[in-house]
Amino acid sequence: MGILYRYKVKVEGGSGNFTWASSNETVAMVTTKGVVTAGQVWGNSTVLARDVQNLFRYGEIKIYVLKLNKMELLPFHADVEIGQLIEIPIAMYHINEETKEAIPFTDCSHLSLDLNMDKKGVFTPLKEGIQRPGPKHCSSTHIAAKSVGHTLLTVSVTEYEEYLESSATFAAYEPLKAVNPVEVALVTWQSVKEVVFEGGPRPWILEPSHFFSELSVEKTEKIEITQVWPPAKTKQNQYIYRVRCLDLGEQVLTFQVGNHPGVLNPSPAVEVVHVRFICAHPASMSVTPVYKVPAGAQPCPLPQHSKQLIPVSSLRDTVLELAVFDQQRRKFDNFSSLMLEWKSSNETLAHFENYNSVEIVAKDDGSGQTRLHGIVKIYGCFHISAKWFCIKYFLLGDGLFQIVSYLTFHL
């Protein structure tokens, strides 16, 4: 006994009032409202709708109930972000014994489908997924992406003791995101920012040559981009670019990654993310001492303004940390192109080993974005006294700038 399908036949034109008839009610029956039921017996029937007000006006539709001989998966999307769903269209066919023509079924959504995956945990089938026909398929199923990887999905059906199956490969990937910077990078003229992206589609396992990744810019004459291949210890899906400022200004960097269309993945996923890259003049800076605070201890309070005394130890050298800001008080990610000069107002009490050099270190701000800070050490603090320290630096570029910052230390 076959599966019973029901359809509401739509009629265009006429008076809207029709009589209905089926040429073979064993195969297909039709109600007075144009609802056709069929599927329990193989064969064909013609369903006719005749206009009550004009019996010479009628329309008809052919109903075929045929044996299932072939099935195939027709995935339109084969890779998807973790947490998303993929709808998998399924086509089924009857093979004409004489002509060998494959006749596609209009509806096979009532058939019970079995799903099997060679790698568990990458996708999970939706038990309550809607099996619905479409323009080019007679049924469908859904799977949800759970973890990074790929799997071979096999869909099978058993009809009248005949077993049919079809397989296709699907992949899941992490969301694409900008890691460093998260949104905005700020550098001085001729400085470099290492821009890092992570996640997104991976090379399609069946056609890896179709994979691509690219970083595009709005104004190519203002910045210079060099791709950096990440070390082996970093994540495989991480993309690093060195972006150098060639001229002052702001623009948007657009990174996209994905695969070009292919036979086995006709509509692959392509993900896009944007970050802002700003090249600007420095406007101010801050210098703070670096304290090594024992676990559980409270750090020394930092100054609220430049003329407030800063407590430091007279028994050991003091490390100072420099940060640079633009006119909007945004901290620079990189200011290594600047010439720095450090001075002490009384070198008898405190001095620098090298007044023109500074160690540049990267610090994470907690979001994953790193910004460079200048580190310098003061030597020879042995007396208790109030001293002024002056720092000034110059910008090399289309102009010469000097900014002076003063700090008072209590030794």
RAFEN-V135174 format. One record per residue. N is the residue number from 1. RES is the residue in one letter. PHI is phi as a letter, one per 20 degrees, with the letter a starting at -180 (* if undefined). PSI is psi as a letter, one per 40 degrees, with the letter a starting at -180 (none if undefined). Layout:
<<N:RES:PHI:PSI> <N:RES:PHI:PSI>>
This chain:
<<1:M:*:h> <2:G:e:a> <3:I:e:h> <4:L:e:h> <5:Y:d:i> <6:R:c:h> <7:Y:c:i> <8:K:d:h> <9:V:f:h> <10:K:e:h> <11:V:c:h> <12:E:d:h> <13:G:n:a> <14:G:m:a> <15:S:e:e> <16:G:n:e> <17:N:d:h> <18:F:c:i> <19:T:d:i> <20:W:c:i> <21:A:b:i> <22:S:d:h> <23:S:f:e> <24:N:b:g> <25:E:f:e> <26:T:f:d> <27:V:e:d> <28:A:b:h> <29:M:d:i> <30:V:c:h> <31:T:e:i> <32:T:f:e> <33:K:d:e> <34:G:n:f> <35:V:e:h> <36:V:e:h> <37:T:d:h> <38:A:b:i> <39:G:p:e> <40:Q:e:e> <41:V:c:h> <42:W:f:i> <43:G:q:a> <44:N:b:i> <45:S:b:i> <46:T:d:h> <47:V:d:h> <48:L:d:h> <49:A:d:h> <50:R:d:h> <51:D:f:h> <52:V:f:d> <53:Q:e:e> <54:N:b:g> <55:L:f:e> <56:F:e:e> <57:R:d:h> <58:Y:b:i> <59:G:c:i> <60:E:b:i> <61:I:c:i> <62:K:e:h> <63:I:d:h> <64:Y:d:h> <65:V:d:h> <66:L:c:i> <67:K:f:i> <68:L:e:h> <69:N:c:d> <70:K:b:i> <71:M:b:i> <72:E:b:i> <73:L:e:h> <74:L:c:g> <75:P:f:h> <76:F:e:d> <77:H:d:h> <78:A:d:e> <79:D:c:i> <80:V:b:i> <81:E:f:i> <82:I:g:h> <83:G:n:e> <84:Q:e:i> <85:L:d:i> <86:I:c:h> <87:E:e:h> <88:I:d:h> <89:P:f:i> <90:I:c:h> <91:A:d:h> <92:M:c:i> <93:Y:c:i> <94:H:d:h> <95:I:e:h> <96:N:f:h> <97:E:f:d> <98:E:e:d> <99:T:e:e> <100:K:m:e> <101:E:f:h> <102:A:e:h> <103:I:e:h> <104:P:f:i> <105:F:f:i> <106:T:f:d> <107:D:b:h> <108:C:c:f> <109:S:f:e> <110:H:e:e> <111:L:f:i> <112:S:e:h> <113:L:d:i> <114:D:d:h> <115:L:d:h> <116:N:c:h> <117:M:c:h> <118:D:f:d> <119:K:c:h> <120:K:e:i> <121:G:n:e> <122:V:f:d> <123:F:c:i> <124:T:c:h> <125:P:f:i> <126:L:e:h> <127:K:f:d> <128:E:d:f> <129:G:f:i> <130:I:e:h> <131:Q:e:h> <132:R:c:i> <133:P:f:i> <134:G:b:a> <135:P:f:d> <136:K:c:e> <137:H:b:i> <138:C:d:e> <139:S:b:i> <140:S:a:i> <141:T:b:i> <142:H:c:i> <143:I:c:i> <144:A:d:h> <145:A:f:h> <146:K:d:d> <147:S:b:i> <148:V:f:h> <149:G:q:a> <150:H:c:i> <151:T:b:i> <152:L:e:h> <153:L:e:h> <154:T:d:h> <155:V:d:h> <156:S:c:i> <157:V:b:i> <158:T:d:h> <159:E:c:h> <160:Y:l:f> <161:E:m:e> <162:E:d:h> <163:Y:e:h> <164:L:c:i> <165:E:b:i> <166:S:b:i> <167:S:c:i> <168:A:b:i> <169:T:e:h> <170:F:c:i> <171:A:c:i> <172:A:c:i> <173:Y:c:i> <174:E:f:i> <175:P:f:i> <176:L:f:h> <177:K:b:i> <178:A:e:h> <179:V:e:d> <180:N:b:h> <181:P:e:i> <182:V:f:d> <183:E:c:d> <184:V:c:h> <185:A:d:h> <186:L:c:h> <187:V:c:i> <188:T:e:i> <189:W:g:h> <190:Q:m:e> <191:S:e:i> <192:V:d:h> <193:K:d:h> <194:E:e:h> <195:V:e:h> <196:V:c:h> <197:F:d:i> <198:E:b:i> <199:G:n:a> <200:G:n:i> <201:P:g:i> <202:R:d:i> <203:P:g:h> <204:W:f:h> <205:I:f:d> <206:L:e:e> <207:E:b:g> <208:P:f:d> <209:S:f:e> <210:H:e:e> <211:F:f:i> <212:F:b:i> <213:S:b:h> <214:E:b:i> <215:L:d:h> <216:S:d:i> <217:V:c:i> <218:E:e:d> <219:K:c:g> <220:T:f:d> <221:E:f:e> <222:K:e:e> <223:I:c:i> <224:E:c:h> <225:I:d:h> <226:T:c:h> <227:Q:f:h> <228:V:d:h> <229:W:f:h> <230:P:f:i> <231:P:f:i> <232:A:f:d> <233:K:f:e> <234:T:e:i> <235:K:f:i> <236:Q:f:d> <237:N:e:f> <238:Q:d:h> <239:Y:c:h> <240:I:c:h> <241:Y:c:h> <242:R:e:h> <243:V:d:h> <244:R:d:h> <245:C:e:h> <246:L:d:e> <247:D:b:i> <248:L:f:i> <249:G:q:a> <250:E:c:i> <251:Q:b:i> <252:V:d:h> <253:L:e:h> <254:T:d:h> <255:F:d:h> <256:Q:c:i> <257:V:b:i> <258:G:r:a> <259:N:c:i> <260:H:f:i> <261:P:g:i> <262:G:b:i> <263:V:f:d> <264:L:e:e> <265:N:b:g> <266:P:f:d> <267:S:c:g> <268:P:f:i> <269:A:f:i> <270:V:c:h> <271:E:d:i> <272:V:c:i> <273:V:b:i> <274:H:c:i> <275:V:c:i> <276:R:e:h> <277:F:d:h> <278:I:c:h> <279:C:d:h> <280:A:b:i> <281:H:f:i> <282:P:f:i> <283:A:c:d> <284:S:b:i> <285:M:b:i> <286:S:c:i> <287:V:c:h> <288:T:c:i> <289:P:f:i> <290:V:d:h> <291:Y:d:i> <292:K:e:h> <293:V:e:h> <294:P:f:i> <295:A:g:h> <296:G:n:e> <297:A:e:i> <298:Q:e:h> <299:P:f:i> <300:C:f:i> <301:P:f:h> <302:L:e:i> <303:P:f:i> <304:Q:e:e> <305:H:b:i> <306:S:f:d> <307:K:e:e> <308:Q:e:i> <309:L:f:i> <310:I:d:h> <311:P:f:h> <312:V:c:i> <313:S:e:i> <314:S:e:e> <315:L:d:e> <316:R:b:i> <317:D:f:i> <318:T:d:h> <319:V:d:h> <320:L:d:i> <321:E:d:h> <322:L:d:h> <323:A:c:i> <324:V:d:i> <325:F:c:i> <326:D:e:a> <327:Q:f:d> <328:Q:e:e> <329:R:m:f> <330:R:e:h> <331:K:f:h> <332:F:f:h> <333:D:f:d> <334:N:b:h> <335:F:c:f> <336:S:f:e> <337:S:f:e> <338:L:f:i> <339:M:e:h> <340:L:d:i> <341:E:c:h> <342:W:d:h> <343:K:c:i> <344:S:d:h> <345:S:f:e> <346:N:b:g> <347:E:f:e> <348:T:f:d> <349:L:e:d> <350:A:b:i> <351:H:b:i> <352:F:d:i> <353:E:f:d> <354:N:c:h> <355:Y:f:e> <356:N:d:e> <357:S:c:i> <358:V:b:i> <359:E:e:h> <360:I:d:h> <361:V:c:i> <362:A:e:h> <363:K:c:h> <364:D:e:h> <365:D:e:e> <366:G:o:d> <367:S:e:e> <368:G:o:e> <369:Q:e:h> <370:T:d:i> <371:R:c:i> <372:L:f:i> <373:H:c:i> <374:G:e:h> <375:I:c:h> <376:V:b:i> <377:K:d:h> <378:I:e:h> <379:Y:d:i> <380:G:n:f> <381:C:e:g> <382:F:c:e> <383:H:d:i> <384:I:e:h> <385:S:a:i> <386:A:d:h> <387:K:c:i> <388:W:d:h> <389:F:c:i> <390:C:c:h> <391:I:c:h> <392:K:c:i> <393:Y:b:i> <394:F:c:i> <395:L:e:h> <396:L:e:h> <397:G:r:b> <398:D:e:e> <399:G:a:i> <400:L:d:h> <401:F:c:i> <402:Q:c:h> <403:I:c:h> <404:V:d:h> <405:S:c:h> <406:Y:d:i> <407:L:c:i> <408:T:d:h> <409:F:d:i> <410:H:d:h> <411:L:e:none>>
